[in-house]
């Protein structure tokens, strides 16, 4: 339930989500070039598919986000990538609401940008030796922040959601660990076979 359905959040929160999303999309899309589209398409497809694998946990469910991987591979373009995936999930499978597309994108996309910053700063001196460890940190931190954002929003909505927020946070602990390991492993693999896929590769020590 990292993707919130309609009717749960107050209008102030989901409207704010749309405002933030529009601002970030306007900034990131201005930087996009034609050659960036293939990478964005592949990662968007991966996020879309991963989110369809649900693990039931009590009254809610957990699923993989891959927002850390998006940040590591796409940089700032992780945000439009996640936005597209969430729109498709919402309209095709009713995974999350229409009014909450903006805030759901914030919950997943902003942590992806933070993951990119962590990876870029951590691998600046030597990406070949540090890609694995900082990829893992970025992957774990991204999911952790997403769950934190969601929990805060649910708690501020009303006491009835406090227990659900706790369940969701607990359910995503294994997801955090798995995504940290997966993102670190993928980053270490890419840096050996095709380092230009990693957004942080340009301008760092080879």
N, C-alpha and C positions, 0 to 999 in steps of 0.2 A: 504493500500500500504506500510505496514512496510517491506514487502518482495519486493525488487527491481527487476525489469525485466532486461533482456539483453539489451544492447545498450544504457543505460542511463548513467552509470558511466564511467569515464575514465579508461583505462587499469591499470594505476598505483594504483587506489583505489581498484578495484576488485582483482587484483593480490596480493596486500597487505592483503586483507581479507583472501585469501587462505593460505598465509604464516602464519598469526596469528592463523588461525583455525588449521592448521596442527601441529603447535607447542603446542597449548593447548590440542589438542586431544592426542598427543603423551604423554604428561605429565599425563593427567587424566586416560587414558586407562591403563597405567602401574599400577595404583592403584586399578583398578577394580577387584573384586572377583566374583566368580560364584553366591554367594548369593545376590549380588547387582543387578543382571539382572532382576528379577521379578519387583522390584520397578521401575527400569528404564523403563521397558516395559510399565507399567501402565501409568506412567506420560507422556511418549512419545505418547501413544495413546490419552491421554487427550488433549495434545497440538495440535496434528494432527487434531482431530475433532473440537476443538475450533476455529482453524484458518480457517475452512471451512464456518463459520458463518460470512458472510460479511454484513456490514452496509453501504450502499451507501452514500457518502458524496461528492456532487459536482462531479468533474472529477476523484475522487479517492474513496477509501472505507476504513473503519476501521474494525478491528476484534480483538478478544481477543487473548492475547499472552500466559498467564499463566507462563511466565518465572520466575516471583517472586515465584510462587508455586513450580516450578521445583527447584529453588535454595534452598528453605526452606526444601524440602523433600529429595533432592538428593545431595546437597552440590556441590562438584566439578564435580560430574557426571551429573549435569544439562547440561553441555556443550555438551557431546556426545549425550545426550538425544535430545537436540534441533537440533543438526546437523542431526540426523537420521530423525527427523520430517520434517525438511526443505528439505532434499533430496527427501523424499517421496512426499511432496507437489509439488516440482518442476517437478518431473518426471511423477507423476500420474495426476496432475491437472494443470500443467503449472502455478503454483502459485509461481512466482519468476522465475528468469532465471537460466540457467546452469552456466554461467560465474560468477554469483553473489551469488552462494551458500555459498562461503567462507565469503563474507562481510555480507550477511544476517544472517549467523550464529554468526558472531561477534556482529552484532547489537542487537541480541536477547540473545545470550549466555553470553557475558561479563556482561551485566546487571544482569543476573541470578546469576553469581558468586558474584557480589556485593551484591545482595539481601541475598545470603547465609551468607556473612560476617556480614551484618547488623543484621541478625537474630541470628547468633551464638554469636556475641559480646553482643547483647542486652539481650539475655536470659541466659547468662553465670551464673548469680548469682541465678536466680530462674525461670526456664523455665515454671513452672506451672502457675505462676502469670503473666508472661510477654509474653507468646507465642502469645496471641491474638493481643496485641498492636504492637509488633515488627514484627509479621507476616504481619499485615496491612501495616506497614511502608515499609517492604521489597517488598511487592506486588506492592505498588504504585510507589516506587522509581525505580523498575525494568522497568516498562512500560515507565516511564518518561525518563529514560536514553536511552531506545531503540528509542523513538521518537526523542530525542535530537541528537543521533548519525545519524539517518536517515536524519534529517533536515540539519545538518551540511554537510553531503555528497551531498545532493541535491543542496544546496546553492553554495558549492564550484565547482559544476559541471557546473553551468551557471545561468545567471539571469533569464532565462526562467522558472526555477524550483523554484524560490523564493516564488511565490504566492502559488504554490502547497505545498511547505514545511509548509507554514503558515496554509493552510487548513488542512493538515494532523495533525499538532500539535493541532489545535483547535478541530478536530474531535475526538482525542484520550483523551480529558479531561474527558468525561464520562467513558471511558474505564479504565482510571487510577483510578478513584474513585471506580468503581465496582470491579476491581481486588484487590484493597487495602482491601475493605470490605470482599470479598470472601476469599482471602488468610489469612487474620486475623481470620476469622470465622473457616476456615478449620484447621488452626494451633491450635487454641484453642480446637477444637473438638478432633483432633488427640492426643493432649497432655493428654487428659482425658481417651480416650479409647484405644489408641495404640501408646504411645509416641515414641517407637523405630522407627516409620516411619520417624520422624523428624530427620534430619541429625544432628542438634545441641543438641540432647538429651544426647549423651554420655558424661560423664565427667562433668556434671553440677549438681547443687543442685536438689535433688529429693523432 
